[in-house]
Amino acid sequence: MADITWNTTFRNKVRLLAGISSEELDNSNIDILGNMAVDWFQAESGLTYTLGGDAAYDQSVVYYTCFLSSIVE
């Protein structure tokens, strides 16, 4: 599993795009979903993900985390 230190910007993007409040999905759960999204990204792309390393990769992980968040909610 990915070992990323998620930040407020990432979490806020996910919450805003998914329409989920912090009461519905707390930081620790968003972090778990973010790690799952990174695992998917790395498996599909063959690349190693680093938060902030590439804006397009960040967006891919944010969008997939939003998808997972909507399933959880």
Backbone as JSON Lines, residues from 0, in Angstrom:
{"i":0,"aa":"M","n":[0.84,-1.18,0.0],"ca":[0.0,0.0,0.0],"c":[0.88,1.24,0.0]}
{"i":1,"aa":"A","n":[0.38,2.3,-0.6],"ca":[1.12,3.55,-0.7],"c":[1.39,4.14,0.67]}
{"i":2,"aa":"D","n":[2.49,4.86,0.78],"ca":[2.84,5.53,2.03],"c":[3.05,7.02,1.72]}
{"i":3,"aa":"I","n":[1.94,7.72,1.53],"ca":[1.96,9.13,1.17],"c":[1.49,9.94,2.38]}
{"i":4,"aa":"T","n":[2.11,11.07,2.62],"ca":[1.62,11.98,3.64],"c":[0.7,12.97,2.95]}
{"i":5,"aa":"W","n":[-0.61,12.76,3.1],"ca":[-1.61,13.6,2.45],"c":[-1.7,14.94,3.14]}
{"i":6,"aa":"N","n":[-2.01,15.98,2.37],"ca":[-2.11,17.31,2.95],"c":[-3.53,17.87,2.83]}
{"i":7,"aa":"T","n":[-3.74,19.01,3.43],"ca":[-5.06,19.64,3.45],"c":[-5.55,19.97,2.04]}
{"i":8,"aa":"T","n":[-4.66,20.39,1.18],"ca":[-5.05,20.73,-0.2],"c":[-5.64,19.52,-0.9]}
{"i":9,"aa":"F","n":[-4.98,18.38,-0.79],"ca":[-5.49,17.15,-1.41],"c":[-6.86,16.81,-0.85]}
{"i":10,"aa":"R","n":[-6.98,16.8,0.46],"ca":[-8.25,16.43,1.11],"c":[-9.36,17.39,0.72]}
{"i":11,"aa":"N","n":[-9.06,18.7,0.69],"ca":[-10.08,19.69,0.32],"c":[-10.53,19.52,-1.12]}
{"i":12,"aa":"K","n":[-9.61,19.22,-2.03],"ca":[-9.98,18.98,-3.43],"c":[-10.93,17.8,-3.53]}
{"i":13,"aa":"V","n":[-10.59,16.72,-2.83],"ca":[-11.44,15.52,-2.87],"c":[-12.83,15.85,-2.32]}
{"i":14,"aa":"R","n":[-12.88,16.5,-1.18],"ca":[-14.18,16.83,-0.57],"c":[-15.0,17.75,-1.47]}
{"i":15,"aa":"L","n":[-14.37,18.76,-2.05],"ca":[-15.07,19.71,-2.9],"c":[-15.61,19.01,-4.16]}
{"i":16,"aa":"L","n":[-14.77,18.27,-4.83],"ca":[-15.2,17.61,-6.07],"c":[-16.21,16.49,-5.83]}
{"i":17,"aa":"A","n":[-16.1,15.8,-4.72],"ca":[-17.01,14.7,-4.42],"c":[-18.26,15.18,-3.69]}
{"i":18,"aa":"G","n":[-18.25,16.43,-3.21],"ca":[-19.39,16.95,-2.47],"c":[-19.58,16.28,-1.13]}
{"i":19,"aa":"I","n":[-18.46,15.99,-0.46],"ca":[-18.49,15.27,0.81],"c":[-17.92,16.16,1.91]}
{"i":20,"aa":"S","n":[-18.6,16.24,3.02],"ca":[-18.12,17.06,4.14],"c":[-17.18,16.24,5.03]}
{"i":21,"aa":"S","n":[-16.45,16.95,5.89],"ca":[-15.52,16.27,6.8],"c":[-16.28,15.42,7.82]}
{"i":22,"aa":"E","n":[-17.54,15.76,8.08],"ca":[-18.33,14.94,8.99],"c":[-18.71,13.61,8.35]}
{"i":23,"aa":"E","n":[-18.83,13.6,7.02],"ca":[-19.19,12.38,6.31],"c":[-17.99,11.46,6.09]}
{"i":24,"aa":"L","n":[-16.85,12.06,5.86],"ca":[-15.64,11.29,5.58],"c":[-14.46,12.03,6.2]}
{"i":25,"aa":"D","n":[-13.93,11.49,7.3],"ca":[-12.86,12.19,8.01],"c":[-11.52,12.02,7.31]}
{"i":26,"aa":"N","n":[-10.51,12.74,7.8],"ca":[-9.19,12.74,7.17],"c":[-8.59,11.35,7.06]}
{"i":27,"aa":"S","n":[-8.7,10.55,8.11],"ca":[-8.07,9.23,8.07],"c":[-8.7,8.35,6.99]}
{"i":28,"aa":"N","n":[-10.01,8.47,6.79],"ca":[-10.66,7.68,5.74],"c":[-10.32,8.2,4.35]}
{"i":29,"aa":"I","n":[-10.23,9.52,4.2],"ca":[-9.79,10.06,2.9],"c":[-8.37,9.61,2.6]}
{"i":30,"aa":"D","n":[-7.52,9.58,3.61],"ca":[-6.14,9.13,3.42],"c":[-6.1,7.67,2.95]}
{"i":31,"aa":"I","n":[-6.94,6.83,3.52],"ca":[-7.0,5.42,3.11],"c":[-7.43,5.33,1.64]}
{"i":32,"aa":"L","n":[-8.46,6.09,1.28],"ca":[-8.92,6.07,-0.11],"c":[-7.86,6.65,-1.04]}
{"i":33,"aa":"G","n":[-7.15,7.68,-0.6],"ca":[-6.04,8.23,-1.39],"c":[-4.96,7.19,-1.62]}
{"i":34,"aa":"N","n":[-4.64,6.42,-0.6],"ca":[-3.64,5.36,-0.75],"c":[-4.11,4.29,-1.73]}
{"i":35,"aa":"M","n":[-5.4,3.97,-1.67],"ca":[-5.95,3.0,-2.63],"c":[-5.86,3.55,-4.05]}
{"i":36,"aa":"A","n":[-6.13,4.84,-4.22],"ca":[-6.05,5.47,-5.54],"c":[-4.6,5.45,-6.06]}
{"i":37,"aa":"V","n":[-3.64,5.68,-5.17],"ca":[-2.24,5.62,-5.57],"c":[-1.85,4.2,-5.98]}
{"i":38,"aa":"D","n":[-2.3,3.21,-5.23],"ca":[-2.03,1.82,-5.6],"c":[-2.54,1.53,-7.01]}
{"i":39,"aa":"W","n":[-3.77,1.99,-7.3],"ca":[-4.35,1.82,-8.63],"c":[-3.5,2.54,-9.67]}
{"i":40,"aa":"F","n":[-3.16,3.82,-9.41],"ca":[-2.38,4.62,-10.35],"c":[-1.06,3.94,-10.68]}
{"i":41,"aa":"Q","n":[-0.36,3.48,-9.65],"ca":[0.94,2.85,-9.86],"c":[0.81,1.53,-10.61]}
{"i":42,"aa":"A","n":[-0.22,0.76,-10.32],"ca":[-0.42,-0.51,-11.01],"c":[-0.75,-0.29,-12.49]}
{"i":43,"aa":"E","n":[-1.57,0.72,-12.76],"ca":[-1.99,0.99,-14.15],"c":[-0.92,1.67,-14.98]}
{"i":44,"aa":"S","n":[-0.14,2.55,-14.34],"ca":[0.83,3.35,-15.1],"c":[2.24,2.79,-15.07]}
{"i":45,"aa":"G","n":[2.55,2.0,-14.05],"ca":[3.91,1.52,-13.89],"c":[4.85,2.59,-13.34]}
{"i":46,"aa":"L","n":[4.29,3.72,-12.91],"ca":[5.07,4.83,-12.38],"c":[4.97,4.86,-10.86]}
{"i":47,"aa":"T","n":[5.94,5.5,-10.23],"ca":[5.89,5.72,-8.79],"c":[5.3,7.09,-8.55]}
{"i":48,"aa":"Y","n":[4.24,7.16,-7.73],"ca":[3.55,8.41,-7.48],"c":[4.17,9.15,-6.3]}
{"i":49,"aa":"T","n":[4.34,10.46,-6.48],"ca":[4.78,11.36,-5.42],"c":[3.83,12.55,-5.41]}
{"i":50,"aa":"L","n":[3.2,12.82,-4.28],"ca":[2.28,13.95,-4.17],"c":[3.02,15.24,-4.51]}
{"i":51,"aa":"G","n":[2.48,15.99,-5.46],"ca":[3.09,17.24,-5.88],"c":[4.16,17.07,-6.94]}
{"i":52,"aa":"G","n":[4.44,15.83,-7.35],"ca":[5.48,15.59,-8.34],"c":[5.08,15.95,-9.75]}
{"i":53,"aa":"D","n":[3.79,15.81,-10.07],"ca":[3.28,16.12,-11.4],"c":[1.8,16.44,-11.27]}
{"i":54,"aa":"A","n":[1.4,17.6,-11.74],"ca":[0.01,18.05,-11.56],"c":[-0.99,17.1,-12.21]}
{"i":55,"aa":"A","n":[-0.67,16.55,-13.36],"ca":[-1.59,15.63,-14.03],"c":[-1.75,14.34,-13.22]}
{"i":56,"aa":"Y","n":[-0.68,13.86,-12.64],"ca":[-0.76,12.66,-11.81],"c":[-1.56,12.95,-10.54]}
{"i":57,"aa":"D","n":[-1.33,14.14,-9.96],"ca":[-2.11,14.52,-8.77],"c":[-3.6,14.53,-9.08]}
{"i":58,"aa":"Q","n":[-3.97,15.1,-10.24],"ca":[-5.38,15.15,-10.6],"c":[-5.95,13.75,-10.8]}
{"i":59,"aa":"S","n":[-5.19,12.86,-11.39],"ca":[-5.66,11.48,-11.57],"c":[-5.97,10.83,-10.23]}
{"i":60,"aa":"V","n":[-5.08,11.02,-9.28],"ca":[-5.27,10.43,-7.95],"c":[-6.44,11.1,-7.24]}
{"i":61,"aa":"V","n":[-6.58,12.42,-7.36],"ca":[-7.71,13.12,-6.75],"c":[-9.02,12.59,-7.33]}
{"i":62,"aa":"Y","n":[-9.12,12.49,-8.64],"ca":[-10.36,12.05,-9.27],"c":[-10.71,10.61,-8.89]}
{"i":63,"aa":"Y","n":[-9.71,9.75,-8.85],"ca":[-10.01,8.37,-8.47],"c":[-10.39,8.3,-6.99]}
{"i":64,"aa":"T","n":[-9.78,9.12,-6.16],"ca":[-10.16,9.18,-4.74],"c":[-11.6,9.68,-4.61]}
{"i":65,"aa":"C","n":[-12.0,10.64,-5.44],"ca":[-13.39,11.12,-5.45],"c":[-14.34,9.98,-5.81]}
{"i":66,"aa":"F","n":[-13.97,9.2,-6.81],"ca":[-14.79,8.07,-7.22],"c":[-14.95,7.09,-6.05]}
{"i":67,"aa":"L","n":[-13.85,6.75,-5.4],"ca":[-13.92,5.84,-4.27],"c":[-14.74,6.45,-3.13]}
{"i":68,"aa":"S","n":[-14.59,7.75,-2.9],"ca":[-15.35,8.43,-1.85],"c":[-16.85,8.35,-2.1]}
{"i":69,"aa":"S","n":[-17.22,8.5,-3.36],"ca":[-18.66,8.45,-3.68],"c":[-19.22,7.05,-3.46]}
{"i":70,"aa":"I","n":[-18.41,6.04,-3.66],"ca":[-18.84,4.67,-3.4],"c":[-19.02,4.46,-1.88]}
{"i":71,"aa":"V","n":[-18.08,4.96,-1.12],"ca":[-18.13,4.8,0.34],"c":[-19.34,5.53,0.91]}
{"i":72,"aa":"E","n":[-19.6,6.71,0.39],"ca":[-20.7,7.51,0.92],"c":[-22.0,6.86,0.58]}
